[in-house]
């Protein structure tokens, strides 16, 4: 008889403490959080406002730094991570989904999803192919050339999820992804996140316990910066903490950056022209003042 497959630990928070401020103004947002996360599960983090949910999510995503403890990723300690290591981690391992979508209004749906690959230096053809594929997976086939203001709230959140998935990250972090949606649309987004969690780790912060209970495989409750309950705790037996595993760093090429800049200028022609005129007037004004000043000194 075969023994059950041992679950792997994708992420470990080891006695994480986060303090904002110093001295008498110091606020301890997290007070020694210990959590292990499986490679594939749908985790909902619940708790009242100010309990540390978003702080924990930001630390997991590398958007904020812990004060004490350690964040261990696939057995690798992050204690010695530098800014470049955190950038690589966010670009390769993390996909973010926010309540406010954060889509670029003057870009098409396809361009918004492509953006993550653009920043990673992926070729134009591969970017478009992968973006179209992931948009189809989230149910937005045929809307590639629409702009965000032509979409419903649910469709915009699907675009945000597609953008989070485009780099095939190991972890999806969702901060109140249904907070701005109606009940029916929220259910559609939760079904999509549940599907995504079948082959990766999804960690969602939410104030909605009903959605969390219905769709998540695990719920964690925080209160005053501490874990007060965990419906399905995971204790990884062995984690080797090493620092020699490095993800490949990628960067946007000069020509890609130039093309994005020109595209941005074209979408704001009026503002660009006014800025150019104002700049020219300023330069001409300075030149006139210098000329008059020089003339007076010579007389």
N, C-alpha and C positions, 0 to 999 in steps of 0.2 A: 504493500500500500504506500503510495507516494505521500510524503509529508507536505503540508500546505505551503504554498509559496510565501516566503518571508517578505513582508512589506518593507520598502525602503523609505528612509527618511530624506525628504527633499530639503527640509528647512528646520533649523532648531533655534529657538530663542532661549538663551541660557542666562538666567538671572539678569534680565534686561532692566536697567534703571535709566530713566530719562528725567533730567532736571533742567528746568528753564530758569534763567536768572541766577543770581548769586546772593549770598548773605541773607539778610532779613527778607529779601524779595524772592528768594528761591521757591520754586513750585515743583514738586515731584509729580510728574505726570504718570510715570510708570514706576512701580515699586517692586522690582525683582520678579519679572514675568518669566516663567519657565513653560515653554510649549514646544512640542515636536509635531511636525506636519508630514503626512504621507505624500508620496509622489502624485497620487491622483485621489482627490476628495474635494467636496464642496463644503467649505467651512464658512459659517456665518458668525460674525462677532457682534454681540448685542450688548447694550448697556445704555444708561442715561447720558445726556450731553455732558461732556467734560470728564468722562470716566477714563479716557485714554485710548479709545478705539482708533481714531484717526492717527494719533501719534504712533501707535503700534504699527499701523498700516504703512505710514511714511518711513518708519525705520526698516521694515521688511523690504520696502521698495527702494531703499537707498536714498530717499529724498531728505532724510533727517538722520543724524548720527546719535547713537546711544551714548549715555554718559558712563555707564558701567555695564559689565557683563560681556556677552559675545553673541553675535549673529553668525551661525554656522550654516553654510550653503553647500549642500552635497558633500558634507564632510570637511569643508574648507573654512577655517576660521577667517573672520574679516577684521581681526584686531589690527593687522598691519596694512589694511587696504589704504591706498592713496586715492586721490581724486580720479585719476585715470582708471583705476580698478573699479571704482563705483560706477563710472560712466559705462564701462564695458559690461558690467553686471546689469545695469538698467537697459542697455541697448539689446543685449542678447538673451537675458533670462526673465525679464519682467514685461508684462503688458498691463497698462493702466486703463481703467474705465472709471470715469467720474460722473457725478450727477449732472454737471453742466455741459457735458459733451465735449467742449473745447475744440470744436471744428472751426476751420478757417473759412469764413463766409464767402470770400471771393474765389475759392477753389472748388472744383467739382468734387463729387463723392469719390470718384476714382483717385483724384489727386490727393485728397485728404488721407485716404487709406495708403496710398503710395508713399506718403511723406516719411514714415518710419524707415522704409527701405532706401529712400533718397538720402537720408542722413547717414545711412550705413554704407553708401557708395555702391549699391547694387545697380547693374546696368538697366537702361530704360526698358528694354523688351522684357526682361525678367520681372521688373517691378510691375509692369502692366499685367502680365500673365498671372502673377501671384495675387495681385490686388483683385482682379476679376474673379479668380477662383474663390477667394475668401469672401467676397461680396455675395457670390452665389450660395456659399455655405450658410450665410446668415439671412438668406432670403431677400436679397436686394438686387438680384439679376435684372437688368434692364433699366436701372436707375443710376448707372455709372456716371452719366453726364449731367445729372441734376446738381443743383447747388443746395446747401443746407437749408436755406430759407424756403425751398420748394418741398421740403419733407415734413412729415409729422414728427412729434417728439419721439415716438417709438422707433421710427425709421432712423432718426438721428442717433439714437442710442445704439442701434444696430451698426451704424457706420462706425461709432466709437469702439464697439466690440470688435468689428472687423479690423480696425486699425490696431487694436491691441493684439490681435491674433496673427498679423501679417508676418512678424518675425519668428513665428512658431515658438513663443516663450514657454518656459517650464512652469511659470507661475503667472496667474492673472489676479490682479488686485482691483477690486471694485468698491468704490466709496459711495454708498447710497445710490446705486445705479437706477433705482426705481423711484427716487425721491420726488422727481418732477413729472412723473407719469401717472395716468389714471389707472384704475384697477385692472382693466382688461389688458392694457398695454404692458403693465407691470408683470402680469402673468406670462405674456409672450417673451419678455426679456428674461424672466427667471427660467423659463423652459430652455431658452437658448444657453444660458449660463450652466444649467444642469447638464446639457449635452456636451458643452465644452469641458466640464469637469470629469468626463469619463476617461480622458487620457492626460490630464494635467491637474495641478493644484489650483483651485480657485478659492481665494479668501475674500469674503464680502463683509463690509461694515454696513449695518442696517439698523433702523429703529423699528422695523416691522417684524415682530416675533412670529406672526402667522405665516408670512412668506418664508421665513427662515425655517420654521418647523416643517413646512410642507415640502420644500425643495432641497434643503441642505442635508448632507449626510452627517453633519456634525455642527453643533452649536456651542459657542463659548461665550460666557457672560463675564463682563468686566464691571468692576465697581471700584471707584476711587483708585484706579491704577493697578488693581490686582485682579487675578483670575479667581472668580468665586464659584464657577461651575464649568464643566466640560462634559458634554453628552457622550463623547466617544474618544477618550484620551488615548494618545499613542506615545509609548515609551520606547524609543529606539535603544536597543541593547548596546550596540557598538557603533561609535562614530569616530572615525580617524580624523583628527584635526591636523591638516597639512596646509601648506601655503604654496605648493608648487604647481597647482592646477591653474592654468591661465586661459581665459577665453580669448579668442582672436579679436584684436582691436580693429575696428574699421572706421573709416573717415570719409566724409564727403569730398569728392574731387573739386578742384578749383572751377572747372567748367560747369559742373552741376550747380555749384553755389552761385556762379555768375548767371546761369539760366534762371534759377529761382528768383534772384534779385531783379532781373529784367522783367520776369513775369509779374512780380509784385508791383513794379513800377507801372506796367501797362494797365493794371487793374485800378490804379489810382492816378490816372492821367491829370486830372484837375489839380489835385494836391501837389503832384510832382512839378507841374508847370508853375504853380504859385510859389512853391519852395525855390525853384530855380530863379524866378523873377526877384523874389525877396533877397536871395543870396547875391544876385547880380547888383541890385540896388545898394546893398550893404558894402560890397567890394568897391563899387564906383564912389560911394560916399566917403569911404576911408581914403581912397586915392585922391579925391578932391581936397579933403582936409589936409592930407600930407603935402599936396602941391601948393596950397595956399600958405601953409606953415613955412614951407621952404622958400617961397617967394618973399614973405615978410622978413625972414632972416637975412636974405640977400640985399634987401633995400636998406 
